[in-house]
């Protein structure tokens, strides 16, 4: 999470620009859309699309109409319309790609109530905005302590000031409904500003805060994932993963979104597999499925009472036996089908070096001289004894 012109510090924030995720090059931001049409000119007579995409804190984006026909480009700080007052954000996308993004996110450009861009932010707007951003971390610590003192079952995960510092939005997560009317009174008295409470889900909280997943990369929800689909334990069962909540859960405490990425491929592959609860009727006995290998297309069966002896079959062989059982016929045994899959595990190694010896660069070993000295001493002793 750093722009090309600066490196990151120990806390993960950019060293050079020190904009904490709002750098002008827009390369250290979350959920950034690459404008591949930036170097292309419009055909003659075509007017540029008068909507722009504006990003706020932690990847929150919205679309505004450029009614004043301002010359805006990516990285410009603008003052935008809000419910009361104005907000300050950064332009992250302009041109025809904004039309595509609005269509993708189902934003109607012909709606009666549309948000507008007032102006490019002045230095005064930027100073008020940055000073309000500096207060958020200290406010979050106090707000959490107030919630603990009131014994509310909620967690305040983030605070976002409006650009003109007239309103503060408190994002929180909770398992159940929370009565925070007394908490709002305490916040208003302490922080002297308008308060808005907004509940977010645990996945949305992880997307706002960011982090590193168990794969070693940044969280998908904070970098590119925008729609949060429901994830169930059946996705792990189809992929034959161990149902260990510590491994299957992400930083949000819910099941990982990546369990859905390859689920469709597994479901297509499992269409050729018979159901594992179907028992194979053979003359030797009834066989029960013990294990499946989706990648290689194998299934292992064991006779009832002989659970230690597994027999490997292909999906075609298993379906063939099941077809015989539906006709009220029994297969002879599983061994006949398993013999066809006997594999020779002997490996033939080849001389990859050619005719050269692997020890051709080793220094030759020196001959031991101890035996020769012993033989000489023995011969001297014999000759001396003979002389006597």
Residue pairs with C-beta under 8 A, 6 or more apart in sequence:
1 8
1 12
1 14
1 21
1 28
1 210
1 218
2 8
2 14
2 28
3 14
3 16
3 17
3 23
3 25
3 27
3 28
4 25
4 27
5 16
5 17
5 25
6 14
6 15
6 16
6 17
6 23
7 14
7 15
7 16
8 14
8 15
9 15
13 20
13 21
14 20
14 21
14 23
14 28
17 23
17 24
20 133
21 28
21 29
21 30
21 58
22 29
22 90
23 29
24 75
24 90
25 75
26 32
26 74
26 75
26 90
26 92
29 55
29 59
29 92
30 58
30 59
30 210
30 222
30 223
31 59
31 61
31 222
31 223
31 224
31 226
32 92
33 53
33 92
33 93
33 97
33 101
35 74
35 93
35 94
35 95
35 97
36 97
37 95
37 96
37 97
38 74
38 95
42 48
48 94
48 95
48 96
49 94
49 95
49 96
49 98
49 99
50 65
50 66
50 67
50 69
51 63
51 64
51 65
51 66
51 98
51 99
51 102
51 109
52 63
52 64
52 66
52 72
52 78
52 91
52 93
52 94
52 98
52 117
53 61
53 62
53 63
53 91
53 92
53 93
53 94
53 98
53 101
54 61
54 62
54 63
54 64
54 78
54 80
54 89
54 90
54 91
54 92
54 117
55 61
55 89
55 90
55 91
55 92
56 62
56 87
56 89
56 90
56 160
57 133
57 158
57 160
58 158
58 160
58 208
58 209
58 210
59 207
59 208
59 222
60 160
60 208
61 92
62 80
62 89
62 115
63 98
63 101
63 102
63 107
63 115
64 78
64 80
64 81
64 115
64 116
64 117
65 109
65 114
65 115
65 116
65 117
66 72
66 116
66 117
67 116
67 117
68 117
68 118
68 119
70 78
70 117
70 119
70 120
72 78
72 91
72 94
72 117
72 120
73 91
73 94
74 91
74 92
74 93
74 94
75 90
75 91
76 90
76 91
76 120
77 88
77 89
77 90
77 91
77 120
77 121
77 125
77 126
78 88
78 89
78 90
78 91
78 117
78 118
78 119
78 120
78 121
79 86
79 87
79 88
79 117
79 118
79 119
79 120
79 121
79 125
79 163
80 86
80 87
80 88
80 89
80 115
80 116
80 117
80 118
80 163
81 87
81 115
81 116
81 117
81 118
82 162
82 163
82 164
82 167
84 166
84 167
84 194
85 162
85 163
85 164
85 166
85 167
86 118
86 125
86 162
86 163
86 164
87 162
87 163
87 164
88 121
88 125
88 126
88 128
88 129
88 163
88 164
89 163
93 101
99 109
102 109
105 226
121 129
121 163
125 163
125 164
128 163
128 164
128 165
129 161
129 163
129 164
129 165
131 165
132 161
132 162
132 163
132 165
133 161
135 161
136 158
136 159
136 160
136 161
136 168
139 159
139 168
139 191
140 156
140 158
140 159
142 190
143 156
143 159
143 170
143 187
144 155
144 156
146 183
146 186
146 187
146 190
147 154
147 155
147 156
147 172
147 180
147 183
150 182
150 183
150 186
152 178
152 179
152 180
152 183
153 174
153 175
153 176
153 178
154 172
154 173
154 174
154 178
154 180
155 172
155 173
155 174
156 170
156 171
156 172
157 171
157 172
157 173
157 200
157 205
157 208
157 209
158 170
158 171
158 205
158 208
158 209
159 168
159 169
159 170
159 171
160 168
160 169
160 171
161 167
161 168
161 169
162 168
162 169
165 193
166 193
166 194
167 193
167 194
167 195
167 196
168 187
168 191
168 193
168 194
168 195
168 196
169 196
169 197
169 198
170 187
170 195
170 196
170 197
170 198
171 198
171 199
171 200
171 205
171 208
172 178
172 197
172 198
172 199
172 200
173 199
173 200
173 201
173 202
173 205
174 199
180 197
183 197
184 195
184 197
187 195
188 194
188 195
200 208
201 228
202 252
202 253
202 254
203 221
203 228
203 252
203 254
203 257
204 221
204 228
205 252
206 219
206 221
206 222
206 250
206 251
206 252
207 219
207 221
207 222
207 225
208 222
209 222
210 218
210 219
210 222
211 218
211 219
211 222
211 251
212 218
212 219
213 219
213 220
213 250
213 251
213 256
214 247
214 250
215 258
219 250
219 251
220 257
220 258
221 228
221 252
221 257
225 257
228 257
229 257
229 260
231 254
231 255
231 256
231 257
231 259
231 260
232 255
233 243
233 248
233 255
235 255
235 259
235 260
235 263
236 242
236 243
236 248
236 255
236 259
237 243
238 263
238 266
238 267
238 270
239 259
239 262
239 263
239 266
240 292
240 294
241 247
241 248
241 259
248 255
248 256
248 259
249 255
249 256
250 256
250 257
266 294
269 294
270 294
272 297
272 315
273 292
273 294
273 297
273 299
273 315
273 318
274 299
274 315
274 318
274 319
274 322
276 289
276 292
277 289
278 289
278 322
279 286
279 287
279 288
280 286
280 287
280 288
280 301
280 318
280 321
280 322
280 325
280 331
280 334
281 321
281 325
281 330
281 331
282 321
282 330
282 331
282 332
282 333
282 334
283 330
283 331
283 332
283 333
284 303
284 332
284 333
284 334
284 335
285 303
285 304
285 305
285 306
286 303
286 304
287 301
287 302
287 303
287 304
287 311
287 334
288 301
288 302
288 303
288 304
289 299
289 300
289 301
290 300
290 301
290 302
290 307
290 310
291 299
291 300
291 310
292 298
292 299
292 300
293 299
297 314
297 315
298 312
298 313
298 314
298 315
298 341
299 312
299 313
299 314
299 315
299 318
300 310
300 311
300 312
300 313
301 310
301 311
301 313
301 318
301 334
302 308
302 309
302 310
302 311
303 309
303 334
311 334
311 335
311 337
311 338
312 338
312 341
313 321
313 334
313 337
313 338
313 341
314 341
317 337
317 340
321 331
321 337
324 330
324 331
325 331
331 337
